[in-house]
Amino acid sequence: MGHLKNYIPIGFISLLIADEIPDGAAYATWDYKIHNVGQVEQVITNMGYLGFHCPVPGGHIQQKCVYPKGSNNSFLYSGGMFNVVGIRNGQKLCSTSDAWSADSPNCAYEFFPSEEPWDTIYTATRNEVISTPYFENYTGLADQNFIFRLNDYSYEIPDQVSPLGIDVIVLSHAWSSHPFDDFILFEYFAIPKYEIEDAYFFYYAGVQLQTGTATNSFDNLVYYDEDRRMLVVDDQPGGDDDEIGLIGYIIFSPDGYDSDELNWTFNNDVAMSHHDAVQYDITSAGISQPSMDGCNGARGCGRVAFGPIDLSPGDTVHYFVAEVFGEDIDDFEENADRVIALINNDFNTPGPPPQPEFRVEIDNHTAIIDWSITPTGTNPEIYQDIYRMDNEPQPFEGYRLYKSNYSANGPFTMLAEYDISGNGLFQDVGLEYQYKDEGLLNNFEYYYSVTGFSKVDAVVGFLSQESSIGGNAKVVIPGTGTPETVGQVAVVPNPYRSDIYYHTFNPPWEKSAYFGGIWVEQDRRIQFINLPESCVLKIYTVAGDEVTEIVHNDATRGFEDWNLTSSVGQTVAGGIYLFSVEDRNNRNIQAGKFVIVK
């Protein structure tokens, strides 16, 4: 039972068990990527860990899970992409990629990549063919695909009784266009090294739906959708986090098994435990009733599991888990049904044109965006799509230009749409390849993105597909060139007032560097303008003590930002400050002063 040999990855690499975890962060080639082509922003790590309440080898992850893209809506506290329990040598064991105890060493991570430089996250776009150590030739399934490997046996983990001994190839897939841009699909190839009896594979999530800086989410309803095999967390009305939507996890039967052949478990109000036997009993317990509170009284926790499956060394269990979002219950259930239909149809759906390439020229208060096709660049207008039912030989229809005043993740506003003329579709205005955006503020950041979109599938009425909004986003800072020499340096704003919320401007003068739009002291911004191309800027107190030094060496922009932090990382007090700018080419110096009001 469970011998799914057809799904063993080609070129799979196994590693030897290490005796102990090395000191420091060098015990794994840690990597992370962010799914951001659709409406979901989701951090993916090659430890299989989702969330940021525990540190990973590269430090804390500032962003976890946001929906819709560009909002401050957070949907996940922590979770494990891959989790399994089973019996080996008579012992009930559990291996999980969730950090199940913040009090345990390493937050009790149990899955790691290796120290090898190849053991990282590989990326592929739709229909792109790449080679990895796990697959000789992998063809991108979705518009954005991540591929990586985990195992639970390379290192001896504190508090872990014994590893099950499993290698896992993980793939995550995201789509850029409606109707497939509201979910992420995880794909697993699990391969045991030992005999394992009565294995249960499960997905666990600690969901915490909140908006912005809300501190709790006591109103999260957790329940089980038995028809869809789905864990659901619904943000109910009330609380300090508002009602922001729903998140769900659908676990699909593995290849070679009908759903009715397996026992299914759902439970909630149960946090991860560091006792393997307890984990086994919980995961194999069957269906429990929903709870209004979720785990810890603040989050919506739960797991969905299938099993039991007996495994022999080299068997491969291949299955999918879908992470689904929605703004309300109707939207959410429609998205859940779409991902089910997508899998049932073997992913044979129309796709968007390739992401257009574009270039930007800047001038005084102006940005010129040019997406004309170059001889060596991608040509979206000649793409073909074998999955269209209408057999349209030229499904490309047009381009759209978007702009954001806030970030590369949006929110974006459409500036223009150009499509093929004479076919009676969309605007029918003709194709253009350049746009001049005027009236911009100099030295402010703007973000532009160009997409391609397709014709509607005339046979089945499948919607026009559009490449990712923001998928090729570029930051643009309009302004004049640098002066030939120092002499007209100015400080803006002067005075700087701490009681003015510069980060609420449109476009914002100050931007948060952290998840959820949380503004902190180190996000403050003073700007020195009209700098020569190569100079040294020094800031002093009125007593003559040096606060910090900034080296400027850029011929394309004549300004530098300062976050009101000293060279030793301390935020500065209010008062009068002096500055000097020395031109490194001719040694000319300009001095001046500015005021900080706190």
C-alpha positions as CSV (number, residue, x, y, z in Angstrom):
1,M,0.0,0.0,0.0
2,G,1.3,3.5,-0.8
3,H,3.8,2.5,-3.5
4,L,3.5,5.5,-5.8
5,K,6.7,5.0,-7.7
6,N,5.7,7.1,-10.7
7,Y,6.2,10.3,-8.7
8,I,9.8,9.8,-7.5
9,P,11.6,13.0,-8.5
10,I,14.3,12.5,-11.1
11,G,17.7,13.3,-9.7
12,F,16.6,13.3,-6.1
13,I,19.5,13.8,-3.6
14,S,19.5,12.4,-0.1
15,L,21.8,13.6,2.7
16,L,23.6,11.9,5.6
17,I,22.4,12.3,9.2
18,A,24.5,14.8,11.1
19,D,25.5,14.1,14.8
20,E,24.4,17.5,16.1
21,I,23.3,21.0,15.0
22,P,26.3,23.2,14.4
23,D,26.5,26.5,16.3
24,G,25.2,29.6,14.7
25,A,23.2,30.0,11.6
26,A,25.3,27.9,9.3
27,Y,23.5,24.7,9.8
28,A,21.3,25.2,6.7
29,T,21.3,27.0,3.4
30,W,18.4,29.1,4.5
31,D,16.3,30.9,1.9
32,Y,12.9,32.5,1.5
33,K,10.8,33.8,-1.4
34,I,7.6,35.8,-1.5
35,H,4.6,34.8,-3.6
36,N,3.4,38.2,-4.9
37,V,2.0,37.8,-8.5
38,G,-1.6,37.4,-7.5
39,Q,-3.7,38.8,-4.7
40,V,-1.9,36.9,-2.0
41,E,1.5,37.8,-0.5
42,Q,2.9,34.7,1.2
43,V,6.4,34.2,2.5
44,I,7.8,30.7,1.7
45,T,10.9,29.3,3.5
46,N,12.9,26.3,2.6
47,M,12.4,25.1,6.2
48,G,8.7,24.8,5.4
49,Y,7.8,27.3,8.0
50,L,5.2,30.0,7.5
51,G,5.0,33.0,9.9
52,F,7.5,35.0,11.9
53,H,7.0,34.6,15.7
54,C,10.2,32.5,15.8
55,P,13.6,33.4,14.3
56,V,14.9,31.4,11.4
57,P,18.6,31.2,10.4
58,G,18.3,34.4,8.4
59,G,16.6,36.3,11.3
60,H,12.9,37.2,11.8
61,I,10.7,37.4,8.7
62,Q,9.0,40.7,8.7
63,Q,6.2,39.8,6.3
64,K,4.1,36.7,6.7
65,C,0.7,36.5,4.8
66,V,-1.2,39.4,3.3
67,Y,-4.5,39.5,1.4
68,P,-5.4,41.3,-0.7
69,K,-2.0,42.3,-1.9
70,G,-0.9,45.7,-0.8
71,S,-3.4,45.8,2.1
72,N,-2.5,45.7,5.9
73,N,-4.6,42.5,6.3
74,S,-2.6,39.8,8.0
75,F,-3.9,36.2,7.8
76,L,-1.3,34.0,9.4
77,Y,0.6,33.8,12.7
78,S,2.5,30.6,12.0
79,G,2.1,27.3,10.2
80,G,3.9,24.3,8.9
81,M,3.8,23.6,5.2
82,F,4.5,19.9,5.7
83,N,3.6,17.8,8.7
84,V,3.4,14.0,9.3
85,V,3.0,11.5,12.1
86,G,3.6,7.8,12.0
87,I,4.8,4.7,13.8
88,R,8.5,3.6,13.3
89,N,10.0,0.8,15.3
90,G,6.9,0.8,17.6
91,Q,7.2,4.5,18.5
92,K,4.6,7.2,17.7
93,L,6.6,10.0,16.0
94,C,5.9,13.4,14.6
95,S,7.9,15.6,12.2
96,T,6.6,19.1,11.6
97,S,7.8,22.2,9.8
98,D,5.9,24.4,12.2
99,A,7.8,26.0,15.1
100,W,5.6,24.3,17.7
101,S,7.2,25.7,20.8
102,A,8.7,29.2,21.1
103,D,10.3,28.1,24.4
104,S,12.2,25.2,22.9
105,P,15.7,25.5,21.3
106,N,15.4,26.7,17.7
107,C,11.7,27.0,18.3
108,A,11.7,23.3,17.7
109,Y,12.1,23.4,13.9
110,E,12.3,19.8,12.6
111,F,12.8,20.3,8.9
112,F,15.8,21.8,7.3
113,P,17.6,22.1,4.0
114,S,21.3,21.1,4.1
115,E,24.4,23.2,4.1
116,E,24.9,22.6,0.4
117,P,24.7,25.8,-1.7
118,W,22.4,24.0,-4.2
119,D,19.8,23.3,-1.4
120,T,17.9,26.5,-1.9
121,I,14.6,27.7,-3.4
122,Y,14.4,27.5,-7.2
123,T,12.0,29.6,-9.2
124,A,10.1,29.2,-12.5
125,T,7.5,31.0,-14.4
126,R,4.6,29.4,-16.3
127,N,5.8,26.9,-18.9
128,E,9.4,27.8,-18.2
129,V,11.7,24.7,-18.2
130,I,14.4,24.6,-15.5
131,S,16.8,22.0,-14.1
132,T,17.0,21.4,-10.3
133,P,18.7,18.8,-8.2
134,Y,15.2,17.3,-7.7
135,F,13.9,17.3,-11.2
136,E,16.0,17.2,-14.4
137,N,13.5,19.2,-16.3
138,Y,10.7,21.0,-14.4
139,T,8.1,22.9,-16.4
140,G,6.5,25.8,-14.5
141,L,2.9,25.0,-13.7
142,A,1.7,28.4,-12.6
143,D,2.7,32.0,-13.2
144,Q,5.1,31.8,-10.2
145,N,6.6,28.5,-8.9
146,F,9.0,27.8,-6.0
147,I,10.8,24.4,-5.7
148,F,12.8,23.3,-2.7
149,R,13.7,20.3,-0.5
150,L,13.2,19.5,3.2
151,N,14.2,16.6,5.4
152,D,13.8,15.8,9.1
153,Y,16.9,13.6,9.6
154,S,20.0,15.7,8.8
155,Y,20.3,17.0,12.3
156,E,19.4,15.9,15.8
157,I,16.7,18.3,16.9
158,P,16.4,19.2,20.6
159,D,13.1,17.8,22.1
160,Q,12.6,15.6,19.1
161,V,12.3,12.0,20.3
162,S,13.4,10.6,16.9
163,P,12.9,11.7,13.3
164,L,10.6,9.8,11.1
165,G,13.2,10.0,8.3
166,I,11.4,11.6,5.4
167,D,12.6,13.6,2.4
168,V,10.1,16.1,1.0
169,I,10.2,18.0,-2.3
170,V,7.9,21.0,-1.9
171,L,6.5,23.1,-4.8
172,S,4.3,26.2,-4.3
173,H,2.3,27.7,-7.1
174,A,0.7,31.1,-7.5
175,W,-1.3,32.5,-10.4
176,S,-1.5,36.2,-11.4
177,S,-4.9,36.5,-13.0
178,H,-8.5,36.2,-11.9
179,P,-10.1,33.7,-11.3
180,F,-7.0,32.0,-9.9
181,D,-5.2,34.8,-8.0
182,D,-6.9,34.3,-4.6
183,F,-5.1,31.1,-3.6
184,I,-1.7,29.4,-3.4
185,L,-1.3,25.7,-4.1
186,F,1.3,23.6,-2.3
187,E,2.5,20.4,-3.8
188,Y,4.4,17.6,-2.0
189,F,6.5,14.6,-2.9
190,A,7.1,12.8,0.4
191,I,9.7,9.9,0.4
192,P,10.5,7.9,3.5
193,K,13.9,6.4,4.3
194,Y,12.5,3.8,6.7
195,E,9.4,1.6,7.2
196,I,6.6,3.7,8.6
197,E,3.3,2.3,9.7
198,D,0.0,4.2,9.9
199,A,1.3,7.5,8.7
200,Y,-1.0,10.5,8.7
201,F,-0.1,13.6,6.6
202,F,-1.6,16.9,7.8
203,Y,-1.6,20.6,7.4
204,Y,-1.5,22.8,10.5
205,A,-2.0,26.5,10.7
206,G,-2.1,29.1,13.5
207,V,-4.3,31.7,11.8
208,Q,-4.5,35.3,13.2
209,L,-6.7,37.5,11.1
210,Q,-6.1,41.1,11.8
211,T,-5.8,44.5,10.2
212,G,-2.8,46.8,10.6
213,T,-1.7,47.1,14.2
214,A,-4.7,45.3,15.8
215,T,-3.3,43.3,18.7
216,N,-5.7,40.4,18.9
217,S,-8.3,38.5,17.0
218,F,-10.7,36.9,19.5
219,D,-13.5,36.7,17.0
220,N,-12.0,34.1,14.6
221,L,-14.4,31.3,14.0
222,V,-12.8,27.9,13.1
223,Y,-14.7,25.2,11.4
224,Y,-14.5,22.2,9.1
225,D,-16.0,22.1,5.6
226,E,-16.4,18.3,5.2
227,D,-17.4,18.4,1.6
228,R,-14.3,20.2,0.5
229,R,-12.0,18.7,3.2
230,M,-11.2,22.2,4.3
231,L,-10.1,23.9,7.5
232,V,-11.8,27.4,7.6
233,V,-11.0,30.4,9.7
234,D,-13.6,33.2,9.4
235,D,-13.0,36.7,10.8
236,Q,-16.4,37.4,12.5
237,P,-17.8,40.9,13.0
238,G,-16.5,42.8,16.0
239,G,-13.1,42.8,17.8
240,D,-10.4,45.4,17.2
241,D,-9.2,43.8,14.0
242,D,-12.4,44.4,12.0
243,E,-13.9,41.8,9.6
244,I,-11.3,41.2,6.9
245,G,-12.3,37.9,5.3
246,L,-11.6,34.2,5.4
247,I,-8.7,31.8,4.9
248,G,-9.0,28.1,4.4
249,Y,-6.8,25.0,3.8
250,I,-8.0,22.2,1.5
251,I,-6.0,19.0,1.7
252,F,-6.4,16.7,-1.3
253,S,-6.2,12.9,-1.3
254,P,-2.8,11.6,-2.5
255,D,-2.4,10.0,-5.9
256,G,-3.5,6.4,-5.9
257,Y,-6.1,6.8,-3.1
258,D,-9.8,7.6,-3.2
259,S,-11.0,10.0,-0.5
260,D,-13.3,7.4,0.9
261,E,-10.4,4.9,1.4
262,L,-8.8,7.2,4.0
263,N,-9.6,8.3,7.5
264,W,-9.9,12.1,7.8
265,T,-9.1,14.2,10.9
266,F,-10.1,17.7,11.7
267,N,-9.5,19.4,15.0
268,N,-9.1,22.9,16.3
269,D,-8.5,24.6,19.6
270,V,-5.3,22.5,19.7
271,A,-1.9,24.1,19.5
272,M,1.2,22.2,18.4
273,S,2.7,20.1,21.1
274,H,6.3,19.0,21.5
275,H,5.3,15.5,22.5
276,D,5.4,13.2,19.5
277,A,2.9,10.7,20.9
278,V,0.4,13.4,21.7
279,Q,0.8,14.8,18.2
280,Y,0.1,11.3,16.8
281,D,-3.0,10.8,18.9
282,I,-4.4,14.3,18.0
283,T,-3.7,13.9,14.3
284,S,-5.4,10.4,14.1
285,A,-8.4,11.3,16.3
286,G,-11.0,12.0,13.7
287,I,-13.5,14.9,13.3
288,S,-14.1,17.3,16.2
289,Q,-16.6,20.1,16.6
290,P,-15.9,23.7,15.7
291,S,-14.8,26.3,18.2
292,M,-15.4,30.0,18.3
293,D,-12.2,30.8,20.1
294,G,-9.5,28.8,18.4
295,C,-6.2,28.1,20.2
296,N,-4.9,30.4,22.9
297,G,-8.1,32.4,22.8
298,A,-6.7,34.7,20.2
299,R,-6.0,32.7,17.0
300,G,-7.8,30.2,14.8
301,C,-5.8,27.0,15.0
302,G,-6.5,23.7,13.3
303,R,-5.3,20.8,11.3
304,V,-6.7,18.6,8.6
305,A,-5.2,15.1,8.1
306,F,-5.5,12.0,6.0
307,G,-4.3,8.4,6.7
308,P,-3.4,5.8,7.7
309,I,-0.8,4.9,5.0
310,D,1.9,2.3,5.4
311,L,5.1,3.3,3.8
312,S,8.2,1.5,2.6
313,P,11.6,3.1,1.9
314,G,11.5,4.9,-1.5
315,D,7.7,5.1,-1.7
316,T,6.4,8.5,-2.9
317,V,3.3,10.1,-1.5
318,H,2.2,12.9,-3.8
319,Y,-0.6,15.3,-2.8
320,F,-1.7,19.0,-2.8
321,V,-2.8,21.5,-0.2
322,A,-4.6,24.7,-1.2
323,E,-4.4,27.9,0.8
324,V,-7.5,29.8,-0.2
325,F,-8.7,33.4,0.6
326,G,-11.9,35.4,0.2
327,E,-13.3,38.8,1.2
328,D,-16.6,37.2,2.2
329,I,-18.1,33.7,2.4
330,D,-19.5,33.7,-1.1
331,D,-16.2,34.9,-2.6
332,F,-14.2,32.4,-0.4
333,E,-16.3,29.4,-1.4
334,E,-16.1,30.4,-5.1
335,N,-12.3,30.5,-4.9
336,A,-12.2,27.1,-3.1
337,D,-14.3,25.6,-5.8
338,R,-12.0,27.1,-8.5
339,V,-8.9,25.5,-7.1
340,I,-10.7,22.2,-6.8
341,A,-11.8,22.5,-10.5
342,L,-8.2,23.5,-11.4
343,I,-6.8,20.3,-10.0
344,N,-9.6,18.1,-11.4
345,N,-8.9,19.6,-14.8
346,D,-5.1,18.8,-14.6
347,F,-4.4,22.5,-14.6
348,N,-5.4,22.8,-18.3
349,T,-6.6,26.4,-18.2
350,P,-5.9,29.5,-20.4
351,G,-3.1,31.7,-19.2
352,P,-2.0,35.3,-19.6
353,P,0.6,36.6,-22.1
354,P,4.2,36.8,-20.8
355,Q,5.1,39.7,-18.6
356,P,6.1,42.7,-20.9
357,E,9.5,44.2,-20.5
358,F,9.7,48.0,-20.1
359,R,12.2,50.8,-19.6
360,V,11.8,54.2,-17.8
361,E,13.4,57.6,-18.5
362,I,13.2,60.2,-15.8
363,D,13.2,64.0,-16.1
364,N,12.1,67.0,-14.1
365,H,8.7,66.0,-12.6
366,T,8.4,63.5,-15.4
367,A,8.7,59.7,-16.1
368,I,8.5,58.2,-19.6
369,I,7.5,54.5,-19.6
370,D,8.4,52.6,-22.8
371,W,7.4,48.9,-23.4
372,S,8.2,48.7,-27.1
373,I,9.4,45.3,-28.1
374,T,13.2,44.9,-28.5
375,P,14.9,42.4,-30.9
376,T,16.2,40.4,-27.9
377,G,13.3,40.9,-25.5
378,T,10.1,39.0,-24.8
379,N,7.3,39.5,-27.3
380,P,3.9,39.0,-25.5
381,E,2.1,39.6,-28.8
382,I,3.1,36.3,-30.4
383,Y,2.4,34.0,-27.4
384,Q,0.3,30.9,-27.9
385,D,-2.0,29.0,-25.5
386,I,-2.7,25.4,-26.1
387,Y,-5.3,25.3,-23.3
388,R,-7.7,27.7,-24.9
389,M,-10.9,26.0,-26.1
390,D,-11.4,28.4,-29.0
391,N,-8.0,27.6,-30.6
392,E,-7.3,31.3,-31.0
393,P,-3.9,31.5,-32.8
394,Q,-3.2,35.0,-31.5
395,P,-4.8,35.3,-28.1
396,F,-2.9,38.5,-27.2
397,E,-5.2,41.5,-26.9
398,G,-3.4,44.5,-25.3
399,Y,-1.3,46.2,-22.6
400,R,-2.2,48.0,-19.4
401,L,0.0,50.5,-17.5
402,Y,-0.3,50.8,-13.7
403,K,1.2,53.1,-11.1
404,S,1.5,53.0,-7.3
405,N,2.5,55.8,-5.0
406,Y,3.2,53.4,-2.2
407,S,5.2,50.3,-3.0
408,A,6.0,47.6,-5.6
409,N,3.2,45.6,-4.1
410,G,0.6,48.3,-4.6
411,P,-2.1,49.3,-4.4
412,F,-1.9,50.1,-8.1
413,T,-4.0,52.4,-10.2
414,M,-4.4,51.8,-13.9
415,L,-3.1,54.8,-16.0
416,A,-3.8,53.5,-19.5
417,E,-5.2,50.6,-21.5
418,Y,-4.2,50.0,-25.1
419,D,-5.6,47.1,-27.2
420,I,-5.8,45.9,-30.8
421,S,-8.0,48.1,-32.9
422,G,-10.6,46.9,-35.3
423,N,-11.7,43.7,-33.6
424,G,-14.5,45.2,-31.5
425,L,-13.0,44.0,-28.2
426,F,-12.3,46.0,-25.0
427,Q,-11.5,49.7,-25.7
428,D,-10.6,49.0,-29.4
429,V,-8.2,52.0,-29.3
430,G,-5.1,50.5,-30.9
431,L,-1.8,49.5,-29.4
432,E,0.6,52.1,-27.9
433,Y,4.1,51.5,-26.5
434,Q,4.9,54.6,-24.5
435,Y,3.4,56.8,-21.8
436,K,4.5,60.1,-20.4
437,D,3.6,60.7,-16.8
438,E,3.9,64.3,-15.9
439,G,3.3,66.5,-12.8
440,L,5.2,64.1,-10.5
441,L,7.0,65.3,-7.4
442,N,10.8,65.2,-7.7
443,N,12.7,62.9,-5.3
444,F,9.6,60.9,-4.4
445,E,9.3,57.2,-5.2
446,Y,6.7,56.0,-7.7
447,Y,6.2,52.4,-8.9
448,Y,5.1,51.4,-12.4
449,S,4.1,48.0,-13.9
450,V,3.1,47.0,-17.4
451,T,0.9,44.0,-18.1
452,G,-0.3,42.1,-21.1
453,F,-3.8,40.7,-21.3
454,S,-5.6,38.2,-23.5
455,K,-8.8,37.8,-25.4
456,V,-11.7,36.1,-23.7
457,D,-12.0,32.5,-24.6
458,A,-15.0,32.6,-27.0
459,V,-16.0,29.0,-26.6
460,V,-16.2,28.6,-22.8
461,G,-16.4,32.3,-21.9
462,F,-13.2,32.0,-19.8
463,L,-12.2,35.5,-18.7
464,S,-9.4,37.5,-20.2
465,Q,-6.1,36.6,-18.5
466,E,-3.7,39.3,-17.4
467,S,-0.1,39.0,-16.4
468,S,0.8,40.0,-12.8
469,I,0.1,43.6,-11.8
470,G,3.3,44.5,-10.1
471,G,5.1,41.4,-11.3
472,N,7.6,43.6,-13.2
473,A,7.3,46.7,-11.0
474,K,10.0,49.3,-11.1
475,V,10.7,52.1,-8.7
476,V,11.1,55.5,-10.4
477,I,12.3,58.6,-8.8
478,P,11.9,61.7,-11.0
479,G,14.2,64.7,-10.6
480,T,16.9,66.8,-12.2
481,G,20.5,65.8,-12.7
482,T,23.2,66.4,-10.2
483,P,24.9,69.9,-10.1
484,E,28.4,70.2,-11.4
485,T,29.7,71.2,-8.0
486,V,28.6,71.7,-4.4
487,G,27.1,75.0,-3.5
488,Q,23.3,74.8,-3.4
489,V,22.6,71.9,-1.0
490,A,19.3,72.2,0.9
491,V,17.5,70.2,3.6
492,V,13.8,69.1,3.3
493,P,11.7,69.4,5.3
494,N,13.4,72.1,7.3
495,P,12.3,72.2,10.1
496,Y,11.4,68.5,10.5
497,R,8.4,68.2,12.8
498,S,7.8,64.9,14.6
499,D,4.1,65.8,15.1
500,I,3.5,65.7,11.3
501,Y,2.6,62.3,9.9
502,Y,4.7,62.5,6.8
503,H,4.0,58.8,6.1
504,T,0.3,59.6,5.4
505,F,1.1,61.9,2.5
506,N,0.2,60.8,-1.0
507,P,2.7,59.9,-2.2
508,P,4.1,59.2,1.3
509,W,7.3,61.1,2.2
510,E,8.1,58.3,4.8
511,K,7.4,54.7,4.2
512,S,7.3,51.8,6.6
513,A,10.0,49.2,6.2
514,Y,8.0,46.6,8.2
515,F,5.1,44.3,7.8
516,G,1.6,45.6,8.2
517,G,2.3,49.2,7.6
518,I,3.6,49.7,11.1
519,W,5.5,53.0,11.2
520,V,8.5,53.1,13.6
521,E,11.0,55.8,14.7
522,Q,13.7,54.6,12.2
523,D,11.4,55.3,9.3
524,R,11.8,59.1,9.7
525,R,13.2,60.8,6.6
526,I,15.2,64.0,6.0
527,Q,16.5,64.6,2.6
528,F,19.6,66.5,1.4
529,I,19.1,67.7,-2.2
530,N,21.2,69.2,-4.9
531,L,24.2,67.0,-4.0
532,P,27.1,66.8,-6.5
533,E,27.7,63.4,-7.9
534,S,30.5,62.5,-5.5
535,C,30.6,64.0,-2.0
536,V,30.8,63.3,1.7
537,L,27.9,64.6,3.9
538,K,28.6,65.0,7.6
539,I,26.0,65.9,10.3
540,Y,27.0,67.6,13.6
541,T,25.4,68.8,16.8
542,V,25.8,72.5,17.6
543,A,28.5,71.5,20.1
544,G,30.5,70.1,17.1
545,D,30.0,66.4,17.9
546,E,29.7,64.3,14.7
547,V,26.3,62.5,14.5
548,T,26.8,60.5,11.3
549,E,28.5,60.5,7.9
550,I,26.9,59.7,4.6
551,V,29.0,59.0,1.4
552,H,27.2,60.0,-1.8
553,N,28.4,58.6,-5.1
554,D,25.7,58.7,-7.7
555,A,25.6,60.7,-10.9
556,T,22.0,59.9,-11.6
557,R,20.4,61.4,-8.5
558,G,21.4,64.4,-6.5
559,F,20.0,63.5,-3.1
560,E,20.5,61.4,0.0
561,D,18.0,60.4,2.7
562,W,18.8,60.3,6.4
563,N,16.6,58.5,9.0
564,L,17.4,60.7,11.9
565,T,19.6,57.9,13.4
566,S,23.2,58.3,14.5
567,S,26.1,56.3,13.3
568,V,25.7,54.0,16.4
569,G,22.0,53.4,15.7
570,Q,20.5,55.9,18.2
571,T,17.6,58.2,17.2
572,V,18.6,61.8,17.6
573,A,16.9,64.4,19.8
574,G,15.2,67.6,18.7
575,G,17.3,70.7,18.2
576,I,19.5,72.6,15.8
577,Y,22.0,70.5,13.7
578,L,24.8,71.5,11.4
579,F,25.9,69.8,8.2
580,S,28.8,70.0,5.7
581,V,29.1,68.7,2.2
582,E,32.5,68.2,0.7
583,D,32.8,67.7,-3.1
584,R,35.2,64.8,-3.6
585,N,36.2,66.1,-7.0
586,N,37.3,69.6,-6.2
587,R,37.2,69.6,-2.4
588,N,34.7,72.5,-2.3
589,I,32.7,72.6,0.9
590,Q,29.2,73.9,1.7
591,A,27.9,74.2,5.3
592,G,24.4,74.7,6.6
593,K,22.0,74.0,9.4
594,F,18.5,72.5,9.9
595,V,16.1,72.1,12.8
596,I,14.4,68.9,14.2
597,V,11.4,69.6,16.3
598,K,10.4,66.8,18.7
